[in-house]
Structures are given as C-alpha cells and as structure tokens.
Amino acid sequence: MKNQKPVEIQHGNCDYNCSNFLKNGDFVTFTINSNISEFPIIIIYSLSNNKNEWKYKIAYEFNMKDIKFGGVTNDKMWMMANNLIHLLDLSTFQFQKFSLYVSIIF
C-alpha cells in the first residue's frame, strides 16, 4: 500500500498475542502485567488520526487472578475461569457465563 506510515502503541510490557481489532477499529488486548495491576486487565486503544498513534482509551480490571484468555471474535472476548467459559461483549461490557459440564438425566 502507498503512503503507509508506521503505527505505534503507547504502552509497554503488554502481551499483544492476546489482542485483536474491534469492529469500530479500536485495538483490544488482554494482559497480565504486574507493573500495571495484580489482576488481569483489558486495555482498549483508539487510533489517533493526526499522529497515527494508538492512544490508551480505557482499561477494565478483573477481580480474579486465574483467568485463561481464549480470544476475541466479533467484538466478544472469551476466557475461562473457575471451570466456566466467560463471554464478554466488548460493545456493551455485559458478561455471559457458560458451564463446561453438561448434565444428562434419563
């Protein structure tokens, strides 16, 4: 592509392997970084058009430590904690929880 400039993210020590883009173009990352918080956090960045830099927009901190990140698809982030699958809608920030176990009664 022509006239592309490098894009920078204004934050250090985040694991950007657990990241994706939202439908509105924002960049979201799930990170566990003891320099920021003792709990896992979600950080959302927006692109600054005039400087072509990603700027910190908002952060959400969880209240439990044992969370395994799954992925981000269609503005929904899924993760596992306490034997439950947690689905977080990143456009409304509402949680859904699903059990990993199924009961079959005959």
Steps between C-alpha positions, in 0.01 A plus 500: 500500500616852427568772755479273802664627815603283794247482781615501863325382815550721804558238770770256599521146638166375369453159341359599163454134401168521686368783284267578213318783329139593574242578232534874567877482433613513863776264614434280806750300701471266799808510718638385830765755597602542863638849422144613422282282724509182703190385308454442125379804307347586166643811333330669204690739274374740231700619202585869501456613139721806522808322644431144382551369856291265712386686811378339820121533511381292797600209722290244683641303793375156602458406866649150471849387405450157343361593157607328179448717194331333203460754223307793351245445223225735381556744790466218753785383722492153645704366789493219755489537877368279782399224254271743316528657157453875532383693195546878521324716243751783444238733353266482805739354765246240606612155613351162424617185679482147363571179687755255364291212633179359358256295707307224331210357697309196378 
